[in-house]
Amino acid sequence: MARTYENLLTESRELLQDTDTDVQRYTDTALLNILNRGLQDLGRMRPDAFYDTYAANTLNVPEIVVSGAGAGQINWDTVVGLEMMFYPPLVAYVTGVAEITDDEYTVDGRAALMIQQFRGTVLGL
């Protein structure tokens, strides 16, 4: 099954227990911003992850947007253009960074663990 960037954010929402469509703690925009930072971190740590998406030898990581993608942007309903081995670490990154905004000790500990999981997995691949 092909996964989209929107699926990635949905999986992050499930881990964040933020699936109530009436009241969400994290907006789509906030999660997209986190995802875009995660993609930039991934590109910094593993530039080979974006080997197929480089255009004209630029090292720019594409930005994910909800709709109306322009130059250097991708709509979030597009299939993830990365190897699937980078998908779970990005879910962990979005979840961990989103949880940093919560102020509970147990959440902070899990947030740090999720971010460390992202780094460890990406660098260990």
C-alpha positions as CSV (number, residue, x, y, z in Angstrom):
1,M,0.0,0.0,0.0
2,A,1.4,3.4,-1.0
3,R,1.6,5.8,1.9
4,T,1.1,9.6,1.5
5,Y,2.5,12.4,3.6
6,E,-1.1,12.8,4.9
7,N,-1.0,9.2,6.1
8,L,2.2,10.0,7.9
9,L,0.5,12.8,9.8
10,T,-2.5,10.6,10.5
11,E,-0.2,7.9,12.1
12,S,1.4,10.6,14.1
13,R,-2.0,11.8,15.3
14,E,-2.8,8.3,16.4
15,L,0.4,8.2,18.5
16,L,-0.4,11.6,19.9
17,Q,-4.0,10.5,20.7
18,D,-5.2,13.4,18.8
19,T,-7.8,11.8,16.5
20,D,-10.9,13.6,17.6
21,T,-11.9,15.6,14.5
22,D,-14.0,18.1,16.5
23,V,-11.2,19.3,18.8
24,Q,-7.6,18.7,17.8
25,R,-4.6,19.8,19.9
26,Y,-2.4,20.0,16.9
27,T,-3.5,21.7,13.7
28,D,-2.6,20.3,10.3
29,T,-0.4,23.3,9.7
30,A,1.6,22.7,12.9
31,L,2.1,19.1,12.1
32,L,3.1,19.9,8.5
33,N,5.7,22.5,9.8
34,I,7.1,19.7,12.1
35,L,7.2,17.3,9.2
36,N,9.0,19.8,7.0
37,R,11.6,20.3,9.7
38,G,11.9,16.6,10.0
39,L,12.5,16.3,6.3
40,Q,15.2,19.0,6.5
41,D,16.9,17.1,9.4
42,L,16.7,13.9,7.3
43,G,18.2,15.6,4.4
44,R,21.0,17.0,6.6
45,M,21.8,13.6,8.2
46,R,21.1,11.4,5.1
47,P,21.2,13.4,1.9
48,D,21.0,10.1,0.0
49,A,17.4,9.8,1.1
50,F,16.5,12.5,-1.4
51,Y,18.7,11.2,-4.2
52,D,15.8,10.8,-6.6
53,T,14.1,14.1,-5.8
54,Y,17.0,16.4,-6.5
55,A,16.3,18.6,-9.4
56,A,19.1,20.0,-11.5
57,N,21.7,19.1,-8.8
58,T,20.1,21.3,-6.1
59,L,20.2,20.0,-2.6
60,N,16.8,21.5,-1.6
61,V,14.5,19.2,0.3
62,P,10.9,19.6,-1.0
63,E,8.4,21.3,1.2
64,I,5.1,19.5,2.0
65,V,1.9,21.7,1.7
66,V,-1.8,20.9,2.0
67,S,-2.6,22.0,-1.6
68,G,-1.5,24.3,-4.4
69,A,2.0,23.0,-4.6
70,G,4.4,25.4,-6.3
71,A,8.1,25.1,-7.2
72,G,9.9,23.0,-4.7
73,Q,6.7,21.9,-3.0
74,I,4.7,18.7,-2.8
75,N,1.0,18.3,-1.9
76,W,0.5,16.2,1.2
77,D,-1.8,13.7,-0.6
78,T,1.2,12.7,-2.8
79,V,2.8,9.3,-2.2
80,V,5.9,9.6,-0.1
81,G,8.8,9.9,-2.4
82,L,11.3,8.4,0.0
83,E,12.3,4.8,0.7
84,M,9.9,3.4,3.2
85,M,12.7,2.8,5.7
86,F,12.5,6.5,6.3
87,Y,8.8,6.5,6.9
88,P,8.7,5.2,10.6
89,P,11.5,7.5,11.7
90,L,9.6,10.5,10.3
91,V,6.4,9.4,12.2
92,A,8.5,9.3,15.4
93,Y,10.0,12.7,14.6
94,V,6.6,14.4,14.1
95,T,5.2,12.7,17.2
96,G,8.2,13.6,19.4
97,V,8.5,17.2,18.4
98,A,4.7,17.7,18.7
99,E,4.8,16.3,22.2
100,I,7.5,18.8,23.3
101,T,4.8,21.4,23.4
102,D,3.1,19.5,26.2
103,D,4.4,20.2,29.7
104,E,3.9,16.8,31.4
105,Y,7.1,15.0,32.6
106,T,6.0,11.7,31.1
107,V,5.2,13.2,27.8
108,D,8.6,15.1,27.8
109,G,10.4,11.8,28.4
110,R,8.5,10.1,25.5
111,A,9.1,13.1,23.3
112,A,12.9,12.8,23.8
113,L,12.7,9.1,23.2
114,M,10.8,9.6,19.9
115,I,13.3,12.1,18.7
116,Q,16.2,9.9,19.7
117,Q,14.5,7.0,17.8
118,F,14.4,9.2,14.7
119,R,18.1,10.0,14.9
120,G,19.2,6.5,15.8
121,T,17.1,4.8,13.1
122,V,18.1,7.3,10.4
123,L,21.8,7.1,11.2
124,G,21.7,3.4,11.7
125,L,20.2,2.6,8.3
